[in-house]
């Protein structure tokens, strides 16, 4: 049997196997190009998705001399990257030396933190590659794209990560750092794309990958204005379509926390983040990695988002009225625990605080408190967004948790707070006694997307389930998985990942 016939038979078998999966509504059958394929559009590098990853991939590929076409499902570029603060993590940069006390930080320490946060579930080579590449990307964004870096801060501690390898690494650019700041980053890179001749088709949705008889990805099927077209890519296709944020069926199968959040939280990702790139990759046998966590945070308080603002005196309890997590650790760490407790006990979790908390010395000194005074808190009680009890027992009844447990937890908190310590979970800020009347806030996850995507190598090439490269197929950003662990490891990780994996994919595809 010839190699060509054997390969063709394998592809037909793979199509039949994937078709059985398609019957479950997950993915469909692959598309094979015929020898007489009639292409509607041709390019060299085809980028699917114009978020942060996509524009970086396009800029890099075009800079290497390739003809580049971008497909964007929506009517504007940026996607969910637009909604971010635009901050990015990197270690050992000249800006870190300028703006912080960390003069000798290294990418090796940075990688060590990310790997530790990965809890044994990340691809360490991907993490090291990202950490080592990050400083160059910070310079590239400044020197090539005109980004002006203005400050740096750090993310909150994690109980099991050594302080010695932690540092302030979150780079902030001019007019960035708050929700919506990501637009500045996207537009800066897109300007470079335009200068390099990158073309784009808006309102165009890629629906299928097309392979030749040897398994090489040669293009995509796309839909624009209800009409199907076939787009040829002679050098490669780069998938940059985020994770399964707004796809209930894929989330249910691949990322239970994301699925839970779609019913019980507030998903902030754009509606077009439906896992298209992941689905298309799986259709042709791509492996997946890194599923399980989300970019979750408390939209009400912002607790744990960075190390500049202490948590105010409060603690979080489960449906049994007991603490279960360090509350002032980085946000996605404690929101993973909130999700796990909510599912395990089939109930809500609550932030418990007292009248004393809203005027706590530490919160007042920081100039920040989620409820600045008793009048504000009582107004929210009237509105139904807070619960209140004159005694801790009354509060327990209001939120439906065992009063004895909640009283026991409060007494333990106050006893430890008198000594200024938290031997239970290692909290560092807001450790002050809590006195009543008492309040409870039901925790709600604000979600900026799912973690997990197609499995890649350090060239951003997509791998199949046996670890083999799928020729001419690349993925980056949160369309790719394995470089972030079971919870989001702090602000600025995702966006530096969009730059890194986008640029690496663009360079690799252009070199074909």
C-alpha positions as CSV (number, residue, x, y, z in Angstrom):
1,X,0.0,0.0,0.0
2,X,1.4,3.4,-1.0
3,X,2.1,6.1,1.6
4,X,-0.4,8.4,-0.1
5,X,-3.2,5.8,-0.1
6,X,-2.4,4.9,3.5
7,X,-2.6,8.6,4.5
8,X,-5.8,9.1,2.6
9,X,-7.4,6.0,4.3
10,X,-6.3,7.3,7.7
11,X,-7.9,10.7,7.0
12,X,-11.1,9.0,6.0
13,X,-11.0,6.9,9.2
14,X,-10.3,10.0,11.3
15,X,-13.3,11.7,9.6
16,X,-15.5,8.8,10.5
17,X,-14.3,8.9,14.1
18,X,-14.8,12.6,14.5
19,X,-18.2,12.3,12.9
20,X,-19.2,10.1,15.8
21,X,-18.2,12.8,18.1
22,X,-20.1,15.3,16.0
23,X,-23.2,13.4,16.7
24,X,-22.9,14.5,20.3
25,X,-22.9,18.1,19.1
26,X,-19.3,18.9,20.0
27,X,-17.5,19.1,16.6
28,X,-18.1,18.2,13.0
29,X,-16.2,16.3,10.3
30,X,-13.0,17.6,8.8
31,X,-13.0,19.1,5.3
32,X,-10.5,17.7,2.7
33,X,-9.4,19.8,-0.2
34,X,-9.8,18.3,-3.7
35,X,-7.2,18.4,-6.4
36,X,-9.4,20.8,-8.3
37,X,-10.2,23.0,-5.3
38,X,-11.7,26.4,-6.4
39,X,-10.5,29.0,-3.9
40,X,-12.4,32.3,-3.5
41,X,-9.5,34.1,-1.8
42,X,-5.8,33.3,-1.5
43,X,-3.1,34.5,0.9
44,X,0.0,33.2,2.6
45,X,-0.7,33.5,6.3
46,X,-4.3,33.5,7.4
47,X,-5.1,34.7,10.9
48,X,-8.5,33.8,12.4
49,X,-9.5,36.4,15.0
50,X,-8.4,40.0,15.5
51,X,-8.0,40.2,19.2
52,X,-4.6,40.8,20.9
53,X,-3.2,37.5,19.7
54,X,-4.4,37.9,16.2
55,X,-3.1,41.4,15.6
56,X,0.3,40.4,17.0
57,X,0.5,37.3,14.8
58,X,-0.5,39.4,11.8
59,X,2.1,42.1,12.5
60,X,4.9,39.6,13.0
61,X,4.1,37.5,9.9
62,X,3.8,40.6,7.8
63,X,7.0,42.0,9.2
64,X,8.7,38.8,8.0
65,X,7.5,39.4,4.5
66,X,4.4,37.3,4.3
67,X,1.1,38.3,2.7
68,X,-1.3,38.3,5.6
69,X,-5.1,38.2,5.8
70,X,-7.1,38.4,9.0
71,X,-10.6,37.2,9.4
72,X,-12.7,38.8,12.2
73,X,-16.0,37.4,13.2
74,X,-17.3,40.7,14.7
75,X,-17.6,44.2,13.2
76,X,-14.5,45.6,15.1
77,X,-11.1,44.4,16.1
78,X,-10.0,43.7,19.6
79,X,-12.5,41.2,21.0
80,X,-12.3,40.6,24.7
81,X,-8.8,42.1,24.8
82,X,-10.5,45.5,24.4
83,X,-12.2,45.0,27.8
84,X,-9.0,44.2,29.7
85,X,-6.8,46.7,31.5
86,X,-4.0,46.2,29.0
87,X,-1.4,45.3,31.7
88,X,1.3,42.8,31.0
89,X,3.7,40.7,33.2
90,X,7.4,40.5,32.5
91,X,10.6,40.2,34.6
92,X,14.0,41.7,34.2
93,X,12.9,44.6,32.0
94,X,14.5,48.1,32.1
95,X,11.2,49.4,33.2
96,X,11.1,47.1,36.2
97,X,14.4,48.5,37.2
98,X,13.2,52.1,36.7
99,X,9.9,51.8,38.5
100,X,10.4,49.2,41.2
101,X,12.8,48.1,43.9
102,X,13.3,44.8,42.1
103,X,16.7,45.4,40.4
104,X,17.8,41.8,40.0
105,X,14.6,40.0,39.0
106,X,14.9,37.4,36.3
107,X,12.6,35.5,33.8
108,X,13.7,32.4,35.6
109,X,12.1,33.6,38.9
110,X,9.0,34.6,36.9
111,X,8.7,31.2,35.3
112,X,9.2,29.6,38.7
113,X,6.1,31.5,40.1
114,X,4.0,30.6,37.1
115,X,5.0,26.9,37.3
116,X,4.3,26.8,41.0
117,X,0.8,28.4,40.4
118,X,0.3,25.7,37.7
119,X,0.2,23.0,40.4
120,X,1.9,20.5,38.2
121,X,-0.6,20.8,35.4
122,X,1.2,23.2,33.0
123,X,3.7,22.5,30.2
124,X,6.8,23.8,31.8
125,X,8.6,24.4,28.5
126,X,5.7,26.7,27.4
127,X,5.8,28.6,30.6
128,X,9.6,29.1,30.5
129,X,9.4,30.1,26.9
130,X,6.8,32.8,27.7
131,X,8.8,34.1,30.7
132,X,12.0,34.3,28.7
133,X,10.3,36.0,25.8
134,X,8.3,38.5,27.8
135,X,11.0,41.2,28.3
136,X,11.6,41.4,24.5
137,X,7.8,41.9,23.9
138,X,7.7,44.8,26.4
139,X,10.5,46.4,24.3
140,X,8.8,45.6,21.0
141,X,5.6,47.2,22.1
142,X,7.5,50.3,23.1
143,X,9.9,50.6,20.2
144,X,7.8,49.3,17.3
145,X,4.2,49.9,18.5
146,X,4.7,53.2,20.4
147,X,3.4,51.9,23.8
148,X,4.7,54.1,26.6
149,X,5.2,52.1,29.9
150,X,4.6,54.3,33.0
151,X,4.4,52.1,36.1
152,X,4.6,48.6,37.5
153,X,2.8,46.8,40.4
154,X,2.5,43.2,41.6
155,X,-0.2,40.7,42.0
156,X,-1.3,39.4,45.5
157,X,0.5,36.7,47.4
158,X,-0.3,33.0,47.1
159,X,0.0,30.9,50.3
160,X,2.3,28.3,48.9
161,X,4.5,30.5,46.7
162,X,7.7,31.7,48.3
163,X,8.0,35.4,48.8
164,X,11.6,35.2,47.5
165,X,10.5,34.6,43.9
166,X,7.6,37.1,43.9
167,X,8.1,40.6,42.5
168,X,6.3,43.5,41.0
169,X,6.1,42.5,37.3
170,X,2.8,43.9,36.0
171,X,3.6,46.6,33.5
172,X,1.1,49.5,32.9
173,X,1.2,51.7,29.9
174,X,0.0,55.3,29.5
175,X,-3.8,55.5,29.9
176,X,-4.0,51.8,30.6
177,X,-4.6,49.7,33.8
178,X,-8.4,49.9,34.0
179,X,-11.2,48.2,32.2
180,X,-11.2,49.1,28.6
181,X,-7.5,49.9,28.5
182,X,-6.8,47.0,26.2
183,X,-8.1,49.0,23.3
184,X,-4.9,51.1,23.4
185,X,-2.7,48.0,23.0
186,X,-4.8,46.5,20.2
187,X,-4.9,49.7,18.2
188,X,-1.2,50.3,18.6
189,X,-0.4,46.9,17.2
190,X,-3.1,47.2,14.5
191,X,-1.5,50.4,13.3
192,X,1.7,48.4,12.7
193,X,-0.3,45.8,10.8
194,X,-1.7,48.4,8.5
195,X,1.7,49.9,7.8
196,X,2.9,46.4,6.9
197,X,0.0,45.8,4.5
198,X,-2.1,43.4,6.5
199,X,-5.6,42.9,5.0
200,X,-8.7,42.1,7.0
201,X,-12.2,40.8,6.3
202,X,-14.7,41.9,9.0
203,X,-17.9,40.2,9.9
204,X,-16.4,37.0,8.5
205,X,-16.6,33.8,10.5
206,X,-14.2,30.9,9.9
207,X,-16.2,27.7,10.3
208,X,-13.9,24.8,9.1
209,X,-10.3,24.1,8.5
210,X,-9.4,22.6,5.2
211,X,-6.6,20.0,4.9
212,X,-5.0,18.4,1.9
213,X,-4.6,14.6,1.5
214,X,-1.4,14.7,3.5
215,X,-3.0,16.4,6.5
216,X,-1.5,19.8,5.9
217,X,-3.9,22.7,6.8
218,X,-4.3,24.6,3.5
219,X,-7.1,27.0,4.3
220,X,-10.5,27.6,5.9
221,X,-14.2,27.6,5.1
222,X,-15.6,31.0,6.1
223,X,-19.0,32.7,6.0
224,X,-19.7,36.3,5.2
225,X,-23.1,37.8,4.8
226,X,-24.6,34.3,4.8
227,X,-22.4,33.2,1.9
228,X,-19.8,30.5,2.2
229,X,-16.3,31.0,0.7
230,X,-13.0,29.1,0.8
231,X,-9.9,30.9,1.7
232,X,-6.5,29.4,0.8
233,X,-3.4,29.9,3.0
234,X,-0.2,28.6,1.5
235,X,2.0,29.1,4.6
236,X,-0.3,28.5,7.5
237,X,-3.5,29.2,9.5
238,X,-3.2,30.8,12.9
239,X,-6.2,30.4,15.3
240,X,-6.7,33.3,17.7
241,X,-10.3,33.0,18.7
242,X,-10.1,32.9,22.5
243,X,-11.4,30.0,24.6
244,X,-14.9,28.6,25.1
245,X,-16.2,31.6,27.1
246,X,-19.7,32.0,25.5
247,X,-20.2,28.4,24.3
248,X,-22.3,26.5,26.8
249,X,-22.0,23.1,25.2
250,X,-18.2,23.2,24.9
251,X,-17.8,24.7,28.3
252,X,-19.9,21.9,29.8
253,X,-17.7,19.3,28.2
254,X,-14.3,21.0,28.7
255,X,-14.4,23.6,31.5
256,X,-16.9,23.0,34.3
257,X,-16.0,26.2,36.1
258,X,-16.8,28.2,33.0
259,X,-20.1,26.3,32.6
260,X,-21.0,27.1,36.2
261,X,-20.2,30.8,35.7
262,X,-22.4,31.1,32.7
263,X,-25.3,30.2,34.9
264,X,-24.2,31.8,38.2
265,X,-21.8,34.6,37.4
266,X,-21.3,37.5,35.1
267,X,-19.5,36.7,31.9
268,X,-17.7,39.8,30.5
269,X,-16.2,38.2,27.4
270,X,-17.6,39.4,24.0
271,X,-20.4,37.3,22.6
272,X,-18.3,36.1,19.7
273,X,-15.9,34.1,22.0
274,X,-17.6,30.8,21.3
275,X,-14.5,28.5,21.0
276,X,-14.5,28.4,17.2
277,X,-10.8,27.8,16.9
278,X,-10.8,25.1,19.5
279,X,-13.8,23.4,17.8
280,X,-12.1,23.6,14.4
281,X,-8.9,22.2,15.7
282,X,-10.6,19.3,17.5
283,X,-12.4,18.4,14.2
284,X,-9.1,17.5,12.6
285,X,-7.6,15.7,15.6
286,X,-6.0,18.5,17.6
287,X,-5.3,17.8,21.3
288,X,-6.5,20.2,24.0
289,X,-4.7,21.3,27.2
290,X,-5.1,23.5,30.3
291,X,-8.9,23.3,30.7
292,X,-10.4,23.8,34.1
293,X,-10.1,27.3,35.3
294,X,-11.3,30.8,34.6
295,X,-10.3,34.4,34.9
296,X,-12.7,35.1,37.8
297,X,-12.7,38.1,40.2
298,X,-15.0,39.9,42.5
299,X,-16.6,42.7,40.5
300,X,-18.1,44.3,43.6
301,X,-14.9,44.7,45.6
302,X,-12.0,44.1,43.3
303,X,-10.3,42.2,46.1
304,X,-7.1,40.4,45.3
305,X,-6.5,42.2,41.9
306,X,-3.1,43.6,42.9
307,X,-0.8,44.1,45.9
308,X,-1.4,47.9,46.2
309,X,-4.7,47.7,48.1
310,X,-5.3,45.7,51.2
311,X,-8.5,43.7,51.7
312,X,-10.7,45.2,54.4
313,X,-11.6,43.2,57.6
314,X,-13.8,40.4,56.3
315,X,-13.8,36.7,55.7
316,X,-15.5,34.3,53.3
317,X,-17.6,31.3,54.4
318,X,-19.3,28.4,52.7
319,X,-22.8,27.1,53.1
320,X,-21.7,25.5,56.4
321,X,-20.6,29.0,57.8
322,X,-16.9,28.1,57.8
323,X,-13.9,29.7,56.2
324,X,-12.1,27.8,53.4
325,X,-9.6,30.1,51.7
326,X,-7.1,32.9,52.1
327,X,-9.2,35.9,51.1
328,X,-6.4,38.4,50.2
329,X,-4.6,36.0,47.8
330,X,-4.7,36.7,44.1
331,X,-8.3,36.9,42.8
332,X,-8.7,33.8,40.7
333,X,-7.1,31.6,43.3
334,X,-9.8,32.4,45.9
335,X,-12.5,32.4,43.3
336,X,-11.5,28.9,42.3
337,X,-12.1,27.9,45.9
338,X,-15.4,29.7,45.9
339,X,-16.5,27.7,42.8
340,X,-15.4,24.4,44.4
341,X,-17.2,25.1,47.7
342,X,-20.4,26.3,45.9
343,X,-20.5,23.0,43.9
344,X,-19.4,20.7,46.7
345,X,-22.1,22.0,49.1
346,X,-24.7,23.0,46.5
347,X,-25.0,26.5,48.0
348,X,-23.6,30.0,48.0
349,X,-20.5,31.5,49.7
350,X,-20.6,34.8,51.5
351,X,-18.2,37.6,52.5
352,X,-18.8,38.4,56.2
353,X,-18.0,41.8,57.6
354,X,-19.1,44.1,60.3
355,X,-19.9,47.8,61.0
356,X,-16.4,48.0,62.2
357,X,-15.1,46.9,58.8
358,X,-16.3,49.9,56.9
359,X,-14.3,52.3,59.0
360,X,-11.3,50.0,59.6
361,X,-8.0,51.8,60.1
362,X,-6.3,49.9,57.2
363,X,-9.1,50.4,54.7
364,X,-9.4,54.1,55.6
365,X,-5.6,54.5,55.4
366,X,-5.6,53.0,51.9
367,X,-8.3,55.3,50.7
368,X,-10.3,52.3,49.6
369,X,-13.3,50.4,51.1
370,X,-16.0,48.7,49.1
371,X,-18.6,50.0,51.5
372,X,-17.3,53.4,52.6
373,X,-19.8,53.9,55.4
374,X,-22.7,52.3,57.3
375,X,-25.2,54.4,55.3
376,X,-24.0,52.9,52.0
377,X,-24.1,49.4,53.4
378,X,-27.6,49.8,54.8
379,X,-28.8,51.2,51.5
380,X,-27.6,48.0,49.8
381,X,-29.4,45.9,52.5
382,X,-32.6,47.8,51.5
383,X,-31.9,47.1,47.8
384,X,-31.4,43.4,48.5
385,X,-27.7,43.2,47.6
386,X,-26.5,42.8,51.1
387,X,-27.7,40.8,54.1
388,X,-27.7,42.3,57.7
389,X,-28.0,41.0,61.2
390,X,-27.8,42.8,64.5
391,X,-26.0,39.7,65.9
392,X,-24.0,37.1,64.1
393,X,-26.8,34.6,64.8
394,X,-29.3,36.8,63.0
395,X,-27.0,37.1,60.0
396,X,-26.6,33.4,59.9
397,X,-30.4,33.0,59.8
398,X,-30.6,35.6,57.0
399,X,-28.1,33.7,54.8
400,X,-29.2,30.2,55.7
401,X,-26.0,28.9,57.3
402,X,-25.6,27.2,60.7
403,X,-25.5,29.9,63.4
404,X,-23.2,27.9,65.7
405,X,-20.6,27.5,62.9
406,X,-20.7,31.1,61.9
407,X,-20.4,32.3,65.5
408,X,-17.4,29.9,66.0
409,X,-15.7,31.2,62.9
410,X,-16.2,34.8,64.0
411,X,-14.8,34.1,67.4
412,X,-11.8,32.4,65.9
413,X,-11.2,35.3,63.5
414,X,-11.4,37.9,66.2
415,X,-9.1,35.9,68.6
416,X,-6.5,35.6,65.8
417,X,-7.0,39.2,64.8
418,X,-6.2,40.4,68.3
419,X,-2.8,38.9,67.8
420,X,-2.6,40.3,64.2
421,X,-2.2,36.9,62.5
422,X,-4.2,34.4,60.5
423,X,-2.8,30.9,61.3
424,X,-5.8,29.3,59.5
425,X,-5.0,30.5,55.9
426,X,-2.0,32.8,56.0
427,X,-3.8,36.1,55.2
428,X,-1.7,39.2,55.3
429,X,-4.0,42.2,55.1
430,X,-7.2,43.3,56.9
431,X,-6.6,41.3,59.9
432,X,-8.6,43.3,62.4
433,X,-11.4,42.3,64.8
434,X,-14.9,42.4,63.3
435,X,-17.8,43.8,65.4
436,X,-21.5,44.2,64.6
437,X,-24.0,44.8,63.4
438,X,-22.9,42.3,60.7
439,X,-23.2,42.1,57.0
440,X,-22.9,39.4,54.3
441,X,-22.3,39.8,50.6
442,X,-23.1,36.8,48.4
443,X,-20.0,36.2,46.2
444,X,-20.6,36.4,42.5
445,X,-17.9,35.6,39.9
446,X,-17.2,38.2,37.3
447,X,-15.7,36.2,34.5
448,X,-13.2,37.4,31.8
449,X,-12.9,34.1,30.1
450,X,-12.1,30.4,30.3
451,X,-8.6,28.9,30.5
452,X,-7.7,26.1,28.2
453,X,-7.4,25.6,24.4
454,X,-5.5,23.7,21.8
455,X,-2.3,22.0,22.8
456,X,0.8,23.7,21.2
457,X,4.6,23.5,21.3
458,X,7.0,26.4,21.8
459,X,6.6,27.4,18.1
460,X,2.9,27.8,18.6
461,X,2.3,24.8,16.3
462,X,-0.9,22.8,17.2
463,X,-0.3,19.2,18.2
464,X,-2.5,16.2,17.7
465,X,-3.5,13.7,20.5
466,X,-0.2,11.8,19.9
467,X,1.9,14.9,20.2
468,X,2.6,15.3,16.5
469,X,2.5,18.7,14.8
470,X,-0.5,19.3,12.5
471,X,1.3,20.9,9.6
472,X,0.6,24.6,9.0
473,X,-1.8,25.0,11.9
474,X,-0.9,27.4,14.8
475,X,-2.7,28.7,17.8
476,X,-2.0,31.4,20.4
477,X,-3.4,33.3,23.3
478,X,-6.3,31.7,25.1
479,X,-7.1,29.7,22.0
480,X,-4.1,27.7,23.1
481,X,-3.8,25.8,26.4
482,X,-1.2,24.4,28.7
483,X,0.7,27.6,29.5
484,X,-1.7,28.6,32.3
485,X,-2.7,26.2,35.1
486,X,-6.0,25.5,36.9
487,X,-6.5,29.1,37.9
488,X,-5.5,32.4,36.4
489,X,-2.1,33.4,37.9
490,X,-2.5,37.1,38.1
491,X,-3.2,40.2,36.0
492,X,-1.1,40.7,32.9
493,X,-0.5,37.0,32.3
494,X,-3.1,36.6,29.5
495,X,-2.1,39.7,27.6
496,X,1.6,39.0,27.6
497,X,0.6,35.6,26.3
498,X,-1.3,37.2,23.4
499,X,1.8,39.0,22.4
500,X,4.2,36.1,22.9
501,X,2.2,33.3,21.2
502,X,0.8,35.6,18.6
503,X,4.3,36.8,17.5
504,X,5.7,33.2,17.7
505,X,2.9,31.9,15.5
506,X,3.3,34.7,13.0
507,X,7.0,34.2,12.7
508,X,6.7,30.4,12.4
509,X,4.0,30.6,9.8
510,X,5.8,33.2,7.7
511,X,8.9,30.9,7.7
512,X,7.1,28.0,6.0
